[in-house]
Amino acid sequence: MAAEAGFPFRRSRVVTPAKGRAARWAGFLACAASLTAPGLALAATATDQLYERTVMTAADGRCRLFAPAIGSALDAARAQARGAALRSGVSQTQVEGVEQRARAKAASAACNSADLATAAARVRKAFEAYTTMQRINYPGDVSSWQAERTSSATIPIWRLSQSASFGADRLIFGLAGRNGLVTATVTFADGARPYAARIVMRDPARTQGPYIDQRGKGLAAKVAPRSASLVFNAETREESPLTLLPTGAKTGLSFRFPNAPAEVISRLDPREAVTIEFSFAGRGGGEDLVRRAYIEVGDFAAGRAFLR
C-alpha cells in the first residue's frame, strides 16, 4: 500500500455556500498548504494531507469520534503524511507549524458540531476496509517496513520489520513477538558471534534536524555524529527462533532491547538512518571489532500506529 493510498481527503481551496454540508466539510479542513513554498505541488499536497489527518486525529482524542481500530488507522495515515511532507522538502519547523495549526483547529470545534460529524463520517467510511487489513508494506527511499497485525502466543513472529545486508552478513530489525519487543536478529556469514549489540540514533532533544550528507551514498551518509546520538544497549542475547531469522538462514542470534528506542525512532526524520552495531572481542585482548548495519527510519511511526 503506497503512502498516500486509501485515504479520500480531497484538497479544497475554494468553498462556495451552494455546496452545503460538503462545503462545510472542506472548509473545516482547509488551509495548510500556504505554509509551503510556492510552486511545490508535491510538498503542498503532503502538507494538506498532514493537516487534515492531524485535525481529525486531534479531534478524535478530544471527542472520542472513532472506534479504536478506526482511530489507529487514521493515526497511521497521519504518520504517513508527516513522513511524505518531510520527504518532499518541507522543513521540520514547517511540519510542526502545520501540526500546531491543525490541533488548534480541532480544539476550536465543538464535539457536537455538524461539520465535525460530517468529517468523522467520511473517515469511518474511508477506513472500513483498511481496519480489516492484516499486513501492509511501507516503502521508503532505500528500504521498506513490513507490518503484520497477526500474532501468536507460542511462535514469535515479526510484527514490524526491515531487512538489511552489511557485507556478507544479514539482519532483521524491528518489533517482534506478541508484545512487539524491539529486536535485532542477525546471522554472520563467517559464524562470528558478537558479545554485545547496540542501537545508535540521533538525539532529537539535542538536535534541530537530521544529519544527511548529500555527497554520501547509502544509509551510512544519513546518521548523526556520535556526539549528537543516543545509544541503547541490548538487554538480552539468545539463539534466534527460526521464525525471526532472515530468509534461508539456519542459525543466528537475537538481541532484545528496551522499549525506549521505538519511541525515539518514531520521532526521527523518515529520510535518516539508525545504526545497529555488533561488538566482537579483539584478538589477543586487542581493541574490540565492530560491524555496523543501517536501518532506514522511513515510515516506522506509521507502522507502529498500524499495529495498534
C-alpha positions, 0 to 999 in steps of 0.5 A: 500500500503506497503512502498516500493510498486509501485515504479520500481527503480531497484538497479544497481551496475554494468553498462556495455556500451552494455546496452545503454540508460538503462545503462545510466539510472542506472548509473545516479542513482547509488551509495548510498548504500556504505554509509551503513554498510556492510552486511545490505541488508535491510538498503542498499536497503532503502538507494538506494531507498532514493537516487534515489527518492531524485535525481529525486525529486531534479531534478524535482524542478530544471527542472520542469520534472513532472506534479504536481500530478506526482511530489507529488507522487514521493515526497511521495515515497521519504518520504517513503524511508527516513522513511524505511532507518531510520527504518532499522538502518541507522543513521540520519547523514547517511540519510542526507549524502545520501540526500546531495549526491543525490541533488548534483547529480541532480544539476550536470545534465543538464535539457536537458540531455538524461539520465535525460529524460530517468529517468523522463520517467520511473517515469511518467510511474511508477506513472500513476496509483498511481496519480489516487489513492484516499486513501492509508494506511501507516503502521508503527511499532505500528500504521498506517496513513490513507490518503484520497485525497477526500474532501468536502466543507460542511462535514469535513472529515479526510484527514490524520489520526491515531487512538489511545486508552489511557485507556478507552478513544479514539482519532483521530489525524491528518489533517482534513477538506478541508484545512487539519487543524491539529486536535485532536478529542477525546471522554472520556469514563467517559464524562470528558471534558478537558479545554485545549489540547496540542501537545508535540514533540521533538525539532529537532533544539535542538536535534541530534536524537530521544529519544527511550528507548529500555527497554520501551514498547509502544509509551510512551518509544519513546518521548523526555524529556520535556526539549528537546520538543516543545509544541503547544497549541490548538487554538480552542475547539468545539463539534466534527462533527460526521464525525471526531469522532472515530468509534461508538462514539456519542459525543466528542470534537475537538481541532484545532491547528496551522499549525506549528506542521505538519511541525515539525512532518514531520521532526521527526524520523518515529520510535518516538512518539508525545504526545497529552495531555488533561488538566482537572481542579483539584478538589477543585482548586487542581493541574490540571489532565492530560491524555496523548495519543501517536501518532506514527510519522511513515510515516506522511511526506509521507502522507502529500506529498500524499495529495498534 
